[in-house]
């Protein structure tokens, strides 16, 4: 275990290295931080930190830089995340309030996180399987064609065209719409298949062929479809960072949706801000990066995850504060939509 002074030295090294991107020496620590000890004492503390793997000397005659283990201890010992200013909070609220549907919410969230943190923002769409149906609409396009619109409680809107075997009138559409909403409104999408299986009994025999076509498209839309999407923004911010594994590998990893889903899925507890640092990331190509992520959703229900990814030399308190604040605002918007 490290005593309080050595922890203070480690914290100072992390803060200075994040700020300057230069190895930190004992003299600069004494000059910049009120540690109340001599440079010789600082050098002894740095020797202990290096021996225990928290810092490393990148080359002879240089100062020290944090290791992944050093960053981990720094994050674990944070007394709190950096709060956003009142102006930043108002800007977030105003920017996100202009979103008009889920796509707009996600795209605005990506832009906001990238701007606030100067890192790469990653935002996962709420999975259809975690959502519930809020409303189903049937819009006639012709005598034998309908537009099926499924709206979920997460604000997601799915639209599909239904080709009918026979003609359908306005009265039949109204009745079928009423049956669908009466039976499916509020149902979790995971339960839709069993409910839809019983729906043919709720319509007349003459209307059943057209109704069956609608039921089939509903199943294709909300049950058989397993779309998982992650939106990425701010990749240009990576050009300002140094990566031991190379920027090319990082960019390649960020292009793969499966990789991003796995990365967010491995990022820990949905309800709190979690940080995965360097080698803690099991995704190849991203072991020179850190991910700060949390869940977001309506009320107490976490529907998906969002976060920022950047070099291990990251301003963790600021990134954690921004991720937490933006997730909270996105959750409020979804709860009100």
N, C-alpha and C positions, 0 to 999 in steps of 0.2 A: 504493500500500500504506500502511496505517496503522501507526504505531509502537505499541509496547506501551502507552504512556500513553493514547493516544487510544482504543485498544481497551478499556482499563480504564474510561475515561470513558463510552464507549458502553455497556459492560456495566452500569455503575452507573445510567445513565439508564434502561435497560431494566428493571432490577430495581426501581428506585424507582417507575417508571410502572406496572408490573404490580402493585406493592403498594398504591399510593395512588390510581391513576387520575387523577392530577393532573400537569400539565406540570412538568418538572423544571428548576430553575434552578441556576446555578453555585454560589450560596451554600449551597443545601441539599446539593449534592454534597460540598462541602468539610466541611460539618457532619456528614454521615452516613457518609462513606467516608474511609478513610485513604489519600488520594491523594498526600500530601506535596508539594503545589504550591499556589500562591496562586490565589484566585478569578480573577484576571486571566488566568493561564495556562489555567485551566479554560475561561474564556470564549473564549479563542483556539482551544482544541481543539474546543469546541462549534461555533465558526464553520466550522472545517475539515470537521467531520462533517456540518454542514448543507449546506455547499457541495457535498460529495460525495454527498449524497442519503440519508445514514443517519439523520438526524433532521430534524424540521421544527418551526417555530414556529406553533402553531395560530392564534394571534392576537397582535396587538401587545402588548408589555409582558408577555407570558407566557413561561414557560420552554419547554423543548423536549420533544417526544415522539418515539418511534422511528417510522420508516417501515417498510414491508414489507422494504425492503433492509436496514435496520438490524436488524430481527428475524432476517433470514436470516443476516447476518454473526454475530450473537450465537449463534444455534443452531449454525452451522458451527464456531465457535470454542469451543464447550463442551468442557471437558476431560473431562466425564463427566456422566451423568444422576444425578439425586438418588436415592440408594438408599432403599428402604423400610425402615422400622424393623422390628425383630424382631416386635413386636406386630402390625404391619400384615401382615407375611408370614404369621404364624400365622392371622390373621383370614381372609386370602385362601384359604389352604389349607383351613381348616375350612369356610368358606362354600361353596367349590366342591366339596368332598368330599361334601357332602350331595346333590349332583345324581344323579338316578337314570337319566336318559336324555339324549339329545342336546338335546331341547327344553329340559330343565331346565338343562343346562350353559349353553346360549346365554342363557337368560333371567337366570340368576344372574350370568353374566359382564357383561351389560349393566348390571344394577343395581350391581354392584361397581365397574365403571369410572366410572359416573356419580357414585357416592358418594366414591370416592378422589380424583377430579380436579375435581369440581364443574363438569364440562363435559357435553356431550351424548355419550353412548356409542353407537357403531355397531358391530354385530357381524354378520358375514356367515356364513350357514350354509355348511358344506362342500358344495360342488357334488357332485351325484350322479355327474357324469361323471369326477370325480377319485377316486372311491371304488372299493373292491373289495368283492365279496360275501363275507360271513363265514358266513352260514347262510341257508337257505331252509326255511321251515316251511309245511306244508299242514295246515289244521285243518278237519275236516268240519263243516259247518253243517246239511246235510241230505243226502238221497241224491243230489241234483243240484247241490249248491252247496258250494264250498270257500272258506275264507279263506286267501289267499296272504300270507305274511309274509316280507319280504326285509329282512335285517339286514346293514348294511355295516360295514366296518372303522372307519368314523368314528363309529359309534354311531347312525347314522340308521336308523330303522325305517319301512318302507313297508308298508302293509296295503291289500289290494284284495280284493274279492269276485269269485269266478270262477263264472259260470253255466255248467254243463256240459250237453252235448247228451244225455247218458245217465246212468244211475245208476252210482255208483262205490262199491266196497266198501273196507273197511279194508285188506285186503291190497294192493289196487291203489294205494291212497294211499301205503302204506308203500314200495312199489316205486318209484313215481314220485318220492317225496321222496328216496329213495336215489339215483336217477339224477340228479336236479337238483343235489344237493349234491356228488356225485362229479365232475360235469362243470363246475359253476359256482363251487364254493368256491375263494376266492382269486383269482378272475378279475376284472380291471379291468372296470368297467361299459362302457367303450368297446369291449371285446372280446366282450361278451355276445351281441350279435346274431349274429356268425359262429358261436359255439358253439351257440346255440339252434337255428340252422338245421340242425344235424346231429343234434339230439336225437330227432326222430321215428324215426330208425333204431334207437334204443336201447330202444324200447318195442314191444310186440306189436301186430299189426294191429288186434286187437279193442279194445285200450286207446287206440289212436292218436287217435280223435276227442276223447275227454276230455282226453288229454295235450295235444293241439293247442290247446284252449281255455286251458289253464294257460300254455302257452308264449306264446300271444298276449298274455295279461295281463302276463307278465313283461316282454315287449318294451315294452308300453305304460308300464310302471312305471319301468324303469331305462334304457331307450334312447330312446324317443320323448319322454319327459318331460324338460323342460329348466328345471325350477324353480330360480330363483335368488332368495334371500331375504336381506334385511338387516333386522335388528331394531334399533330405536332406543329409547333410554331417557334420561331426564334432561333432556328438552326444557325443563322449567321452569327449569333453570339458566341458560337464555339470557336470561331476564328480568332477570338481574342484570348484564348486559353492555350496552355501547353499540355499536351497529352503524351504520357510515356509510351502508350501503346499506339499512338498515331491517330490523327484526326480522321483519316480515311476509314479506319475500322469502326470508329464511333458513328460516323455518318451512315455506313453500311448497315449497322445494327438498327439505327433509327428508321430505316426504310422498310423494315419488316414488321408488319402488323402482329404476327405471331410472337415475335421477340418482345414487342412492346407490351402485349397482353401478359406475357409471362413475367416481364419485369414488374409491372404493376401488381400482378397477382402475388408475387413473392415479397411485396414491400410491407407486409405485416398487418397489424391491427387496423381494421377499417375505421375505427372511431377516433383514432388519435393520429397526430403527425408522426410519421416514422422516417428514419433516415438510414439508408444503406450506403456504406462508404467503401469505395474502391473494390478490394478483393471480396467484400461481402456480396457483391453482385455476381450472380452465377452465370449471367449472360455473357458469352464470349464477345469481346470487342468493347465491353462497357466496364471492364475492371479498373479502368483509370478514371472512372466517373463516380459521382455520388448522386443519389436520387432522394429527394425530399417529397413525400407523398402523404395524402390522407384521403379518406372517403368523403363523398358528398351525397346528399339526398334530401328527400322531403321529410321534415320532422326528424324522428329518431331512426328512420330507415335509410341505411347507406345503400345507394343504388349503383355507384361506380366510384372510380378513383381519379384523382388529378394530382399533378405535382410538377416539379421542375428537376431537370437533369443538367449537370454541368461537371466541371473538373472537381477533383477532391479539394482543390484550393478554392473553396466556396465560402461566401459569407453566410454561414449556417443560421445564425439568429435572424437575419433579414429574410432569408429564403423560407424558413419555418414560419415566421410571422405572416408573410405574404400568402403562403399556401393555406394556412389555417383561416385567414380572413376571407380570401376569395372563396374557399369551399363553403364557408358559412353563408356568404351572400348568395351563392348559387343555390344552396339548399333552400333559402328563403324564397327565392324566385320560383323554384319548382313547387314548393308547398303552396304558393299563392296562385299558380297557373291553373 
